[in-house]
Every structure is written in C-alpha cells, then in structure tokens.
Amino acid sequence: MESLKKLYRIGLGPSSSHTMAPSRAAKEFLTRYPHAHGYRVTLFSSLAATGKGHLTDKAIEEAIVDKPLEIVWKEEASLELHPNGMRFEALDKNGSCQGMSEVYSIGGGALMEKDLPAIAKPVYPLTTMKAFLDYFQTSGQSFWEYVTDHDAPDIWEHLETVWNTMTRSLERGLNKDGKLPGSLGLARKASALHTRAGMLRPDVRNDGLVAAYAYAVAEENADKGIIVTAPTCGACGVLPAVLYHLSLTLKSRKTAILKALATAGLVGNLVKFNASISGAEVGCQGEIGTACAMAAAAATQLLGGTVGQIEYAAEMALEHHLGLTCDPVDGLVQIPCIERNAHAATRALSCCHFALLSDGVHKISFDQVTAVMKETGQALPSLYRETAAGGLAKAYRANNGSNRNKI
C-alpha cells in the first residue's frame, strides 16, 4: 500500500476524481509534449457524464493554457480499465496526433496510466486488516505506530498540515453564508445548523454539532475551497467533523489527533488497496462508507479502544453503507453528498460507541466487508456509479427541479 500522503491530498474541490486528478493529468501530459501546437482531451463514461457539473473541463482548461484545446465528451463509451478514463493527445498544426496517453482517475485524486502500475512505490508490506491484527498481537503495537515504522520520515509533519487544513476548512465553512455555485440554488446551512445545535438539549446537541461541522467542510468543497481528501473530496467532511468534535469535547492534544489521523489513514488505505474509493467504480459506499469507517476507527482510538475495537468500529461503519449509490443531482457534489457527510459523521460516532461497549469480537471481519463492498459496487449498474443517469439525479430531473431546496 502507498504512503498516507497519497490518501490525504490537499487541494481544491469539488471532486478529487473529476477535478483534482484531471488537472494533474493534464499538467503531466503537458510536460511530455510542451511544444505541441494544440491538445485534444477525450473524457469517457463517468468523467463525461458528470464532468461539467464537477468542473472537469475548467480544471483541464486551467492546466492547459495559451494553446488550442479541444475537449471531447464520450458519455456512452468507456476505456477498459476504469470508468474515469481520459485520453490525452498532442496535435501538430494540421491536427494530426503526435503523442497520446490514456490515463485513469481511480479515486481520491490518484491517477493510473495504462501499462503502468497504480502503486509505484508501496511502503506498507501488510495489506489486510487480519494481517495488521495478527502483527499487533505479537508486536504489542497499534495502527499509528505501524505508520511511524513504515511511512516517510516526514509523515507526521504531513499529518499536522492535513489536520491544520481540515480545521481551517471547517472553521471557514462555519462562518460563511450564501448560495453555493451551480444550477441547484442550494444555500449553505452549516452556520445555521451550528447555531441551532447550540440551543438543543444536551442529549441531542452533539449530533447537531457534528452535523454542522460535516456540512461546513462539505460546503467548502462544493464551493471549490481548499480541503483534504479523506478519502475523497465528496466525502471530505466526515473525518474532520468527528475529530474536531472530539478534540473539543475531550480537549485532546494535537499528537492524539494526529495518531487518530494515522489510524484512519490505514483504514482508508486498506479499502483503497483491496476494493475502491471511487464512486465511479463502486458507488458512494466506496467514498462515504470508507470515510465513515475511517472516522469510526479514529474516534475509537481517541476514546481508548483496543485494536480489536477499532477494527470492529470500522467494520460496522463500512458494512452499514453497503450498496450506497452515487447519483449526484445535476452532476454536482451537493445533493445528496453534503447531507451524506453529516449522517456518516454521526454514524461513525455511533459505531465507535457500540464497539467500545463490546469486547471487539464479532463474526464478520473488516476484510470480508471490504470484499463484499467491491463485489456490490461491481454489481451496481452504471446508472448508480457517478453518472447522474439514475437514482436521485433522475428523480430530480423528472420533477423538473421542483425539489430544489431538498437540503
């Protein structure tokens, strides 16, 4: 598995797969063919279906400037390795192709090229949760210690930057009002939710606060703000919301938060390596489900759970998102994405609390749930894998936009 630096990426929203990764792919292709007269970029399947709502074309245009650029949309076609396929072509003055590359956006901002491995430099030799638990049984270590032993020397510096970025995006989101960009006319709600939550009775206040924190980050993402993929842009509000809430209520030291981030990162890496975190490949279960598992694991560690309880919390969080579709309304990372961040954040804490009440012993393992998630995602029709062709997106279109103020 790769470094946690490849999971926690800092960049602009609204989509790690549809904006972050295509922008980087365009820049990398430009370095190979800097003297081309012009360029043609063909977007396939999910990238073509929801690319305009996700600002894919704008990201590519900003990366390739001062040269003729043609963007071709092929929603009904797909390249062989992943639904998020891109073909880059360098053109001469006659429009003939002088160089070509097929690149795939495989989730969380990561890229894969045809004939090249997706993971160039694996740093973690263990690649299953069972292997981790067996290792910890003999070594006496925990997840975060394994990160220290195997990741880059500056990984803790990176995680501190990640946490600072998460905190800033959350606090920015809490202090903003107004309409989000795009066709839905959706208003920001984080600030109002935060105010109202403070007036609730204590037994329900926490859920309201956590939801407000998740809304704050997800709304920043929808507004093209600077966020951290955790594991993706579309699910970026879950982990920061849970950790921010616990840092306030527990008065946690920053080192404890960073250790929780490391544990969450390993959980996310396991899903990324053994299944997928790409909504275009496995639906939203791979994004929100993974984010919930990461947050549940992090919370359980912060609250003193054992490695077995951490695994149980992550397993429950992923299990109860199995089958979740990715059907962004109008191709925007807004409905139902923002609301899902809030519900996943509160569910992560519920899974944490349940795991802490238990001894961590259970019948279905995290590895089994991850395998089932991959199988379920592959069985989902493409309508429900980030194409905005079915599900809620279709229902919204059929209703002629009358549900404009759903969330």
VEXFI-483131 format. One record per residue (C-alpha): residue number from 1; z negated, y negated, x. Coordinates in Angstrom, 1 decimal, decimal comma. Each point is the difference from the previous one (the first is absolute). Layout:
{i: NUM&Z: Z&Y: Y&X: X}
...
***
This chain:
{i: 1&Z: 0,0&Y: 0,0&X: 0,0}
{i: 2&Z: 0,7&Y: -3,6&X: 1,1}
{i: 3&Z: -2,5&Y: -2,7&X: 0,9}
{i: 4&Z: -1,8&Y: -1,8&X: -2,7}
{i: 5&Z: 2,0&Y: -3,1&X: 1,1}
{i: 6&Z: 3,0&Y: 1,6&X: -1,7}
{i: 7&Z: -2,0&Y: 0,4&X: -3,3}
{i: 8&Z: -1,7&Y: -3,4&X: -0,1}
{i: 9&Z: 2,9&Y: -2,5&X: 0,4}
{i: 10&Z: -0,5&Y: -3,7&X: -0,4}
{i: 11&Z: 2,9&Y: -1,9&X: -1,7}
{i: 12&Z: 1,4&Y: -1,8&X: -3,0}
{i: 13&Z: 0,1&Y: 1,6&X: -3,5}
{i: 14&Z: 1,1&Y: 1,0&X: -2,5}
{i: 15&Z: 1,2&Y: 3,5&X: 1,3}
{i: 16&Z: -0,4&Y: 1,8&X: 3,2}
{i: 17&Z: 2,9&Y: 2,4&X: -0,8}
{i: 18&Z: 2,3&Y: -2,6&X: -1,5}
{i: 19&Z: -0,7&Y: -3,2&X: 2,0}
{i: 20&Z: -2,0&Y: 0,7&X: 3,2}
{i: 21&Z: 2,0&Y: 3,0&X: 1,1}
{i: 22&Z: 3,5&Y: -1,2&X: -0,8}
{i: 23&Z: -0,8&Y: -3,3&X: 1,8}
{i: 24&Z: -1,0&Y: 1,9&X: 3,1}
{i: 25&Z: 2,9&Y: 2,4&X: -0,2}
{i: 26&Z: 2,4&Y: -3,0&X: -0,2}
{i: 27&Z: -1,5&Y: -1,6&X: 3,0}
{i: 28&Z: 0,1&Y: 3,2&X: 2,0}
{i: 29&Z: 3,7&Y: 0,5&X: -0,9}
{i: 30&Z: 0,7&Y: -3,5&X: 1,0}
{i: 31&Z: -1,3&Y: 0,6&X: 3,5}
{i: 32&Z: 2,4&Y: 2,9&X: 0,4}
{i: 33&Z: 3,0&Y: -1,9&X: -1,1}
{i: 34&Z: -0,8&Y: -3,7&X: 0,6}
{i: 35&Z: 3,7&Y: -1,0&X: 0,6}
{i: 36&Z: 1,5&Y: 1,4&X: -3,2}
{i: 37&Z: 2,0&Y: -2,4&X: -2,1}
{i: 38&Z: -1,8&Y: 1,0&X: -3,1}
{i: 39&Z: -2,1&Y: 2,7&X: -1,7}
{i: 40&Z: 0,0&Y: 2,2&X: -3,1}
{i: 41&Z: -3,1&Y: 1,5&X: -1,4}
{i: 42&Z: 0,2&Y: 2,7&X: -2,7}
{i: 43&Z: -3,2&Y: 0,7&X: -2,0}
{i: 44&Z: -0,3&Y: 3,3&X: -1,8}
{i: 45&Z: -2,0&Y: 1,5&X: -2,9}
{i: 46&Z: -3,4&Y: -1,5&X: -0,4}
{i: 47&Z: 0,7&Y: -2,8&X: 2,5}
{i: 48&Z: 3,0&Y: -1,0&X: -2,0}
{i: 49&Z: -1,6&Y: 0,5&X: -3,4}
{i: 50&Z: -3,0&Y: -2,3&X: 0,6}
{i: 51&Z: 1,0&Y: -1,8&X: 3,1}
{i: 52&Z: 0,6&Y: -3,3&X: -1,7}
{i: 53&Z: -3,4&Y: 0,0&X: -1,7}
{i: 54&Z: -1,6&Y: 0,9&X: 3,3}
{i: 55&Z: 2,0&Y: -2,6&X: 1,9}
{i: 56&Z: 1,8&Y: 2,5&X: 2,3}
{i: 57&Z: 3,1&Y: -2,1&X: 0,2}
{i: 58&Z: -2,0&Y: -3,1&X: 0,9}
{i: 59&Z: -1,9&Y: 1,9&X: 2,8}
{i: 60&Z: 3,3&Y: 1,2&X: 1,5}
{i: 61&Z: 1,6&Y: -3,5&X: -0,3}
{i: 62&Z: -2,9&Y: -1,6&X: 1,8}
{i: 63&Z: 0,3&Y: 2,6&X: 2,8}
{i: 64&Z: 3,8&Y: -0,4&X: 0,4}
{i: 65&Z: 0,8&Y: -3,7&X: 0,1}
{i: 66&Z: 3,0&Y: -2,0&X: 1,1}
{i: 67&Z: 2,4&Y: 3,0&X: -0,3}
{i: 68&Z: 2,1&Y: 1,2&X: -3,0}
{i: 69&Z: -2,1&Y: 2,5&X: -2,0}
{i: 70&Z: 1,0&Y: 2,3&X: -2,8}
{i: 71&Z: -2,6&Y: 1,9&X: -2,0}
{i: 72&Z: 1,3&Y: 2,9&X: -2,1}
{i: 73&Z: -2,2&Y: 1,5&X: -2,7}
{i: 74&Z: 0,5&Y: 3,8&X: -0,8}
{i: 75&Z: -2,6&Y: 0,8&X: -2,5}
{i: 76&Z: 1,6&Y: 3,3&X: -1,1}
{i: 77&Z: 0,5&Y: 1,3&X: 3,5}
{i: 78&Z: -2,5&Y: 1,3&X: 2,5}
{i: 79&Z: -0,1&Y: 0,9&X: 3,7}
{i: 80&Z: -1,1&Y: 3,5&X: 0,9}
{i: 81&Z: -3,5&Y: -0,5&X: 1,5}
{i: 82&Z: -1,8&Y: -2,4&X: -2,3}
{i: 83&Z: 0,5&Y: -2,1&X: -3,2}
{i: 84&Z: -0,5&Y: -3,2&X: 2,0}
{i: 85&Z: 3,1&Y: 0,2&X: 2,1}
{i: 86&Z: 1,9&Y: -2,9&X: 1,7}
{i: 87&Z: 3,3&Y: 0,0&X: 1,9}
{i: 88&Z: 0,5&Y: -2,8&X: 2,5}
{i: 89&Z: 3,5&Y: -0,7&X: 1,3}
{i: 90&Z: 1,1&Y: -2,5&X: 2,7}
{i: 91&Z: 3,4&Y: -1,4&X: -0,8}
{i: 92&Z: 2,7&Y: -1,7&X: 2,1}
{i: 93&Z: 2,0&Y: -3,0&X: -1,2}
{i: 94&Z: 2,4&Y: 2,3&X: -1,8}
{i: 95&Z: -2,8&Y: 1,7&X: -1,9}
{i: 96&Z: 0,2&Y: 3,2&X: 1,9}
{i: 97&Z: -3,2&Y: 1,9&X: 0,7}
{i: 98&Z: -0,9&Y: -0,1&X: 3,7}
{i: 99&Z: -3,5&Y: 1,6&X: -0,3}
{i: 100&Z: -2,0&Y: 1,7&X: -2,7}
{i: 101&Z: -3,6&Y: 1,2&X: -0,6}
{i: 102&Z: -1,6&Y: 1,8&X: -2,9}
{i: 103&Z: -3,7&Y: -0,9&X: -0,4}
{i: 104&Z: -2,6&Y: 1,0&X: -2,5}
{i: 105&Z: -3,0&Y: -1,9&X: -1,2}
{i: 106&Z: -2,5&Y: 2,9&X: -0,4}
{i: 107&Z: -3,1&Y: -1,9&X: -1,3}
{i: 108&Z: -2,6&Y: -2,4&X: 1,3}
{i: 109&Z: 2,5&Y: -2,0&X: 2,0}
{i: 110&Z: 1,0&Y: 3,0&X: 2,1}
{i: 111&Z: 3,6&Y: 0,7&X: 1,0}
{i: 112&Z: 1,9&Y: 3,2&X: 0,8}
{i: 113&Z: 3,5&Y: 0,3&X: 1,4}
{i: 114&Z: 2,3&Y: 2,9&X: -0,6}
{i: 115&Z: -0,2&Y: 2,5&X: 3,0}
{i: 116&Z: -3,1&Y: -1,7&X: 1,3}
{i: 117&Z: -3,6&Y: 1,2&X: -0,7}
{i: 118&Z: -2,1&Y: -2,1&X: -2,3}
{i: 119&Z: -3,0&Y: 0,3&X: 2,3}
{i: 120&Z: 0,9&Y: -0,8&X: 3,6}
{i: 121&Z: -3,4&Y: 0,0&X: 1,5}
{i: 122&Z: -2,6&Y: 2,0&X: -1,9}
{i: 123&Z: -3,5&Y: -0,8&X: 1,1}
{i: 124&Z: -2,1&Y: 2,3&X: -2,2}
{i: 125&Z: 0,3&Y: 3,7&X: 0,7}
{i: 126&Z: -1,8&Y: 1,1&X: -3,2}
{i: 127&Z: 2,1&Y: -0,4&X: -3,1}
{i: 128&Z: -2,0&Y: 1,5&X: -2,9}
{i: 129&Z: -3,3&Y: -0,8&X: -1,6}
{i: 130&Z: -1,2&Y: 3,6&X: 0,6}
{i: 131&Z: 0,7&Y: -0,3&X: 3,7}
{i: 132&Z: -2,0&Y: -3,2&X: 0,0}
{i: 133&Z: -3,0&Y: 1,5&X: -1,8}
{i: 134&Z: 0,1&Y: 3,1&X: 2,3}
{i: 135&Z: 0,1&Y: -2,2&X: 3,0}
{i: 136&Z: -2,9&Y: -2,2&X: -1,2}
{i: 137&Z: -2,0&Y: 3,1&X: -0,8}
{i: 138&Z: -0,1&Y: 0,9&X: 3,7}
{i: 139&Z: 0,2&Y: -3,4&X: 1,6}
{i: 140&Z: -2,5&Y: -1,8&X: -2,2}
{i: 141&Z: 2,4&Y: -3,0&X: -0,2}
{i: 142&Z: 1,2&Y: -1,9&X: -3,0}
{i: 143&Z: 3,4&Y: -1,4&X: -0,9}
{i: 144&Z: -0,4&Y: -3,4&X: 1,7}
{i: 145&Z: -1,1&Y: 1,7&X: 3,2}
{i: 146&Z: 3,2&Y: 2,0&X: 0,0}
{i: 147&Z: 2,0&Y: -3,2&X: -0,3}
{i: 148&Z: -1,8&Y: -1,4&X: 3,1}
{i: 149&Z: 0,8&Y: 3,1&X: 2,0}
{i: 150&Z: 3,7&Y: 0,2&X: -0,9}
{i: 151&Z: 1,5&Y: -3,3&X: -1,0}
{i: 152&Z: 1,0&Y: -2,9&X: 2,2}
{i: 153&Z: -2,6&Y: -1,7&X: 2,1}
{i: 154&Z: 0,3&Y: -3,2&X: -2,0}
{i: 155&Z: -0,2&Y: 1,7&X: -3,4}
{i: 156&Z: -3,4&Y: -1,6&X: -0,8}
{i: 157&Z: 1,5&Y: -3,5&X: 0,8}
{i: 158&Z: 2,9&Y: 0,8&X: -2,4}
{i: 159&Z: -2,4&Y: 1,2&X: -2,7}
{i: 160&Z: -2,0&Y: -3,2&X: 0,3}
{i: 161&Z: 3,2&Y: -2,0&X: -0,4}
{i: 162&Z: 0,8&Y: 2,2&X: -3,0}
{i: 163&Z: -3,3&Y: -0,7&X: -1,6}
{i: 164&Z: 0,2&Y: -3,7&X: 0,6}
{i: 165&Z: 3,4&Y: -0,1&X: -1,6}
{i: 166&Z: -1,1&Y: 2,0&X: -3,0}
{i: 167&Z: -3,0&Y: -2,4&X: -0,5}
{i: 168&Z: 2,2&Y: -3,1&X: 0,3}
{i: 169&Z: 2,6&Y: 1,3&X: -2,5}
{i: 170&Z: -2,8&Y: 1,0&X: -2,4}
{i: 171&Z: -1,7&Y: -3,4&X: 0,2}
{i: 172&Z: 3,3&Y: -1,9&X: -0,3}
{i: 173&Z: 0,8&Y: 2,0&X: -3,1}
{i: 174&Z: -3,4&Y: -0,8&X: -1,6}
{i: 175&Z: 0,7&Y: -3,7&X: 0,5}
{i: 176&Z: 3,5&Y: -0,2&X: -1,5}
{i: 177&Z: 1,2&Y: -0,5&X: -3,5}
{i: 178&Z: 3,5&Y: -0,4&X: -1,5}
{i: 179&Z: 3,1&Y: 2,1&X: -0,6}
{i: 180&Z: 1,2&Y: 2,8&X: 2,3}
{i: 181&Z: 3,7&Y: -0,2&X: 1,0}
{i: 182&Z: 2,5&Y: 2,1&X: -1,9}
{i: 183&Z: 1,4&Y: 0,6&X: -3,4}
{i: 184&Z: -3,2&Y: 1,1&X: -1,8}
{i: 185&Z: -1,8&Y: -3,3&X: -0,1}
{i: 186&Z: -3,2&Y: 1,7&X: 1,0}
{i: 187&Z: -3,1&Y: -2,1&X: 0,6}
{i: 188&Z: -2,5&Y: 0,6&X: 2,8}
{i: 189&Z: -3,3&Y: 1,4&X: -1,4}
{i: 190&Z: -2,2&Y: 0,7&X: 3,0}
{i: 191&Z: -1,9&Y: -3,3&X: -0,2}
{i: 192&Z: -0,7&Y: 0,2&X: -3,7}
{i: 193&Z: -1,0&Y: 3,7&X: 0,3}
{i: 194&Z: -2,4&Y: -0,9&X: 2,8}
{i: 195&Z: -1,6&Y: -2,8&X: -2,0}
{i: 196&Z: -0,4&Y: 2,2&X: -3,1}
{i: 197&Z: -1,4&Y: 2,9&X: 1,9}
{i: 198&Z: -2,8&Y: -2,2&X: 1,3}
{i: 199&Z: -1,1&Y: -0,5&X: -3,6}
{i: 200&Z: -0,1&Y: 3,7&X: -0,9}
{i: 201&Z: -3,2&Y: 2,0&X: -0,2}
{i: 202&Z: -0,9&Y: 1,7&X: 3,3}
{i: 203&Z: 1,1&Y: 3,6&X: -1,0}
{i: 204&Z: 3,6&Y: -1,1&X: -0,5}
{i: 205&Z: 0,2&Y: -3,0&X: 2,3}
{i: 206&Z: 1,0&Y: 2,1&X: 3,0}
{i: 207&Z: 3,1&Y: 1,5&X: -1,6}
{i: 208&Z: 1,1&Y: -3,5&X: -0,9}
{i: 209&Z: -0,5&Y: -1,4&X: 3,5}
{i: 210&Z: 1,8&Y: 2,9&X: 1,6}
{i: 211&Z: 2,9&Y: -0,4&X: -2,4}
{i: 212&Z: 0,2&Y: -3,7&X: 0,8}
{i: 213&Z: 0,1&Y: 0,7&X: 3,7}
{i: 214&Z: 2,8&Y: 2,5&X: -0,5}
{i: 215&Z: 1,9&Y: -2,4&X: -2,2}
{i: 216&Z: -0,4&Y: -2,7&X: 2,7}
{i: 217&Z: 1,7&Y: 2,0&X: 2,7}
{i: 218&Z: 2,7&Y: 1,5&X: -2,2}
{i: 219&Z: 0,8&Y: -3,5&X: -1,4}
{i: 220&Z: 0,3&Y: -1,3&X: 3,6}
{i: 221&Z: 2,4&Y: 2,8&X: 0,7}
{i: 222&Z: 2,1&Y: -0,7&X: -3,1}
{i: 223&Z: 0,2&Y: -3,7&X: 1,2}
{i: 224&Z: 1,3&Y: 1,0&X: 3,4}
{i: 225&Z: -3,3&Y: -0,6&X: 1,7}
{i: 226&Z: -1,2&Y: 1,5&X: 3,3}
{i: 227&Z: -1,6&Y: 3,4&X: -0,7}
{i: 228&Z: -0,8&Y: 3,3&X: 1,6}
{i: 229&Z: 1,8&Y: 3,2&X: -1,1}
{i: 230&Z: -2,8&Y: 2,4&X: -1,1}
{i: 231&Z: 2,0&Y: 2,1&X: -0,1}
{i: 232&Z: 2,8&Y: -2,1&X: -1,6}
{i: 233&Z: 0,4&Y: -3,5&X: -1,3}
{i: 234&Z: 0,0&Y: 1,2&X: -3,6}
{i: 235&Z: -3,4&Y: 1,6&X: 0,5}
{i: 236&Z: -1,4&Y: -2,6&X: 2,4}
{i: 237&Z: -2,8&Y: -1,2&X: -2,2}
{i: 238&Z: -2,0&Y: 3,2&X: -0,4}
{i: 239&Z: -1,7&Y: 0,5&X: 3,4}
{i: 240&Z: -0,7&Y: -3,7&X: 0,6}
{i: 241&Z: -1,6&Y: -0,4&X: -3,4}
{i: 242&Z: -2,4&Y: 3,0&X: 0,5}
{i: 243&Z: -0,9&Y: -1,0&X: 3,6}
{i: 244&Z: -0,5&Y: -3,6&X: -0,9}
{i: 245&Z: -2,3&Y: 0,8&X: -2,9}
{i: 246&Z: -2,1&Y: 2,4&X: 2,1}
{i: 247&Z: -0,2&Y: -2,4&X: 2,9}
{i: 248&Z: -1,6&Y: -2,5&X: -2,3}
{i: 249&Z: -2,3&Y: 2,4&X: -1,9}
{i: 250&Z: -1,1&Y: 2,0&X: 3,0}
{i: 251&Z: 0,1&Y: -3,0&X: 2,5}
{i: 252&Z: 1,9&Y: 2,4&X: 2,3}
{i: 253&Z: 0,6&Y: -0,8&X: 3,6}
{i: 254&Z: 3,6&Y: -0,6&X: 1,0}
{i: 255&Z: -0,1&Y: 3,1&X: 2,2}
{i: 256&Z: -0,8&Y: 2,1&X: -3,0}
{i: 257&Z: 2,9&Y: -1,4&X: -1,9}
{i: 258&Z: 2,4&Y: 0,7&X: 2,9}
{i: 259&Z: -1,3&Y: 3,6&X: 0,2}
{i: 260&Z: 0,7&Y: 0,4&X: -3,7}
{i: 261&Z: 3,5&Y: -1,4&X: 0,5}
{i: 262&Z: 0,6&Y: 2,6&X: 2,7}
{i: 263&Z: -1,1&Y: 2,8&X: -2,3}
{i: 264&Z: 2,2&Y: -1,3&X: -2,8}
{i: 265&Z: 2,9&Y: -0,2&X: 2,5}
{i: 266&Z: -0,3&Y: 3,7&X: 0,9}
{i: 267&Z: 0,0&Y: 0,9&X: -3,7}
{i: 268&Z: 3,1&Y: -2,1&X: -0,6}
{i: 269&Z: 1,7&Y: 1,5&X: 3,1}
{i: 270&Z: -0,6&Y: 3,5&X: -1,3}
{i: 271&Z: 1,8&Y: -0,8&X: -3,2}
{i: 272&Z: 2,8&Y: -1,8&X: 1,8}
{i: 273&Z: 0,5&Y: 2,9&X: 2,4}
{i: 274&Z: -0,3&Y: 2,9&X: -2,4}
{i: 275&Z: 1,5&Y: -1,5&X: -3,2}
{i: 276&Z: 1,1&Y: -3,7&X: -0,4}
{i: 277&Z: -1,3&Y: -3,5&X: -0,7}
{i: 278&Z: 3,4&Y: -1,1&X: -1,3}
{i: 279&Z: 0,3&Y: -0,8&X: -3,7}
{i: 280&Z: 3,7&Y: 0,6&X: 0,2}
{i: 281&Z: -0,6&Y: 3,6&X: 1,3}
{i: 282&Z: -3,1&Y: 1,2&X: -2,0}
{i: 283&Z: -0,8&Y: -2,8&X: -2,5}
{i: 284&Z: -3,0&Y: -2,2&X: -0,1}
{i: 285&Z: -2,4&Y: 2,9&X: 0,6}
{i: 286&Z: 1,0&Y: -0,3&X: 3,6}
{i: 287&Z: -0,8&Y: -3,7&X: 0,1}
{i: 288&Z: -2,9&Y: -0,7&X: -2,4}
{i: 289&Z: -1,3&Y: 3,6&X: 0,2}
{i: 290&Z: -0,2&Y: -0,1&X: 3,8}
{i: 291&Z: -1,5&Y: -3,5&X: 0,0}
{i: 292&Z: -2,7&Y: 1,3&X: -2,4}
{i: 293&Z: -0,7&Y: 3,0&X: 2,3}
{i: 294&Z: -0,3&Y: -2,3&X: 3,0}
{i: 295&Z: -2,4&Y: -2,4&X: -1,8}
{i: 296&Z: -2,1&Y: 2,9&X: -1,4}
{i: 297&Z: -0,3&Y: 1,5&X: 3,5}
{i: 298&Z: -0,9&Y: -3,4&X: 1,6}
{i: 299&Z: -2,6&Y: -0,7&X: -2,7}
{i: 300&Z: -1,6&Y: 3,4&X: 0,4}
{i: 301&Z: -0,4&Y: -0,5&X: 3,7}
{i: 302&Z: -1,5&Y: -3,5&X: -0,5}
{i: 303&Z: -2,5&Y: 1,5&X: -2,4}
{i: 304&Z: -1,1&Y: 2,6&X: 2,4}
{i: 305&Z: 2,0&Y: 3,0&X: -1,2}
{i: 306&Z: 0,6&Y: 3,1&X: 2,1}
{i: 307&Z: 3,5&Y: 0,9&X: 1,2}
{i: 308&Z: 0,1&Y: 2,6&X: -2,8}
{i: 309&Z: -0,8&Y: -2,6&X: -2,6}
{i: 310&Z: 2,6&Y: -2,4&X: 1,5}
{i: 311&Z: 2,6&Y: 2,8&X: -0,4}
{i: 312&Z: -1,1&Y: 0,7&X: -3,6}
{i: 313&Z: 0,2&Y: -3,7&X: -1,0}
{i: 314&Z: 3,5&Y: -0,3&X: 1,5}
{i: 315&Z: 1,1&Y: 3,2&X: -1,7}
{i: 316&Z: -1,2&Y: -1,1&X: -3,4}
{i: 317&Z: 1,6&Y: -3,4&X: 0,3}
{i: 318&Z: 3,4&Y: 1,5&X: 0,9}
{i: 319&Z: -0,3&Y: 2,8&X: -2,5}
{i: 320&Z: -0,5&Y: -2,3&X: -3,0}
{i: 321&Z: 3,1&Y: -2,0&X: 0,8}
{i: 322&Z: 2,3&Y: 3,1&X: 0,0}
{i: 323&Z: 3,2&Y: -0,7&X: -1,9}
{i: 324&Z: -0,3&Y: -3,8&X: 0,0}
{i: 325&Z: 3,5&Y: -1,4&X: -0,3}
{i: 326&Z: 1,4&Y: -3,1&X: 1,8}
{i: 327&Z: 1,8&Y: -2,0&X: -2,6}
{i: 328&Z: -0,2&Y: -3,7&X: 0,9}
{i: 329&Z: 0,9&Y: -2,3&X: -2,9}
{i: 330&Z: 3,1&Y: -2,1&X: 0,9}
{i: 331&Z: -0,3&Y: 1,5&X: 3,5}
{i: 332&Z: -2,9&Y: -2,3&X: 0,9}
{i: 333&Z: -3,3&Y: 1,1&X: 1,6}
{i: 334&Z: -1,9&Y: -1,4&X: -2,9}
{i: 335&Z: -0,1&Y: 2,1&X: -3,2}
{i: 336&Z: -1,6&Y: 2,5&X: 0,2}
{i: 337&Z: -0,7&Y: -0,3&X: 3,7}
{i: 338&Z: -2,6&Y: -2,7&X: 0,0}
{i: 339&Z: -2,1&Y: 1,5&X: -2,8}
{i: 340&Z: 0,2&Y: 3,4&X: 1,7}
{i: 341&Z: -1,5&Y: -1,4&X: 3,2}
{i: 342&Z: -3,1&Y: -1,1&X: -2,0}
{i: 343&Z: -0,4&Y: 3,4&X: -1,8}
{i: 344&Z: 0,4&Y: 1,9&X: 3,2}
{i: 345&Z: -2,6&Y: -2,1&X: 1,7}
{i: 346&Z: -2,6&Y: 0,7&X: -2,7}
{i: 347&Z: 0,9&Y: 3,7&X: -0,1}
{i: 348&Z: -0,4&Y: 0,2&X: 3,8}
{i: 349&Z: -3,6&Y: -1,1&X: -0,4}
{i: 350&Z: -0,5&Y: 2,5&X: -2,8}
{i: 351&Z: 1,3&Y: 2,9&X: 2,2}
{i: 352&Z: -2,2&Y: -1,2&X: 2,8}
{i: 353&Z: -3,1&Y: 0,0&X: -2,2}
{i: 354&Z: 0,8&Y: 3,5&X: -1,5}
{i: 355&Z: 0,5&Y: 1,4&X: 3,5}
{i: 356&Z: -3,3&Y: -1,4&X: 1,1}
{i: 357&Z: -1,7&Y: 1,7&X: -2,9}
{i: 358&Z: 1,4&Y: 3,3&X: 1,1}
{i: 359&Z: -0,4&Y: 2,2&X: 3,1}
{i: 360&Z: 3,7&Y: -0,5&X: 0,7}
{i: 361&Z: 0,9&Y: 3,6&X: -0,9}
{i: 362&Z: 3,0&Y: 0,4&X: -2,3}
{i: 363&Z: 2,8&Y: 2,4&X: -0,8}
{i: 364&Z: 3,2&Y: -2,1&X: 0,6}
{i: 365&Z: 0,4&Y: -1,5&X: 3,4}
{i: 366&Z: 1,5&Y: -3,3&X: 1,0}
{i: 367&Z: 2,8&Y: 1,8&X: 1,8}
{i: 368&Z: 0,9&Y: 2,0&X: -3,1}
{i: 369&Z: 0,1&Y: -3,2&X: -2,1}
{i: 370&Z: 2,2&Y: -1,7&X: 2,6}
{i: 371&Z: 2,4&Y: 2,9&X: -0,2}
{i: 372&Z: 0,0&Y: -0,1&X: -3,8}
{i: 373&Z: 0,6&Y: -3,7&X: 0,0}
{i: 374&Z: 3,1&Y: 0,5&X: 2,2}
{i: 375&Z: 1,2&Y: 2,8&X: -2,3}
{i: 376&Z: -0,6&Y: -2,1&X: -3,1}
{i: 377&Z: 1,8&Y: -3,0&X: 1,5}
{i: 378&Z: 3,0&Y: 2,1&X: 0,8}
{i: 379&Z: 0,1&Y: 1,2&X: -3,6}
{i: 380&Z: -0,1&Y: -3,5&X: -1,5}
{i: 381&Z: 3,4&Y: -1,2&X: -1,2}
{i: 382&Z: 1,4&Y: -2,9&X: 2,0}
{i: 383&Z: -0,6&Y: -2,1&X: -3,2}
{i: 384&Z: -3,7&Y: 0,0&X: 1,0}
{i: 385&Z: 0,3&Y: -0,6&X: 3,7}
{i: 386&Z: 0,4&Y: -3,7&X: 0,5}
{i: 387&Z: 3,4&Y: -0,4&X: -1,5}
{i: 388&Z: -1,3&Y: -2,0&X: -3,0}
{i: 389&Z: 2,3&Y: 2,1&X: -2,2}
{i: 390&Z: -2,6&Y: 1,8&X: -2,1}
{i: 391&Z: -3,6&Y: -0,1&X: -1,1}
{i: 392&Z: -1,6&Y: -3,4&X: -0,5}
{i: 393&Z: 3,0&Y: -1,9&X: 1,5}
{i: 394&Z: 2,2&Y: 1,6&X: -2,7}
{i: 395&Z: -2,5&Y: -0,7&X: -2,7}
{i: 396&Z: -0,2&Y: -3,7&X: 1,0}
{i: 397&Z: 3,8&Y: -0,4&X: -0,1}
{i: 398&Z: 0,2&Y: 1,7&X: -3,4}
{i: 399&Z: -2,5&Y: -2,4&X: -1,4}
{i: 400&Z: 2,1&Y: -3,0&X: 1,2}
{i: 401&Z: -2,9&Y: -1,4&X: 2,1}
{i: 402&Z: -2,4&Y: -0,5&X: -2,9}
{i: 403&Z: -2,7&Y: 1,7&X: 2,1}
{i: 404&Z: 0,2&Y: -2,8&X: 2,6}
{i: 405&Z: -3,7&Y: -0,6&X: 0,1}
{i: 406&Z: -1,2&Y: 3,6&X: 0,3}
{i: 407&Z: -2,4&Y: -0,6&X: 2,9}
***
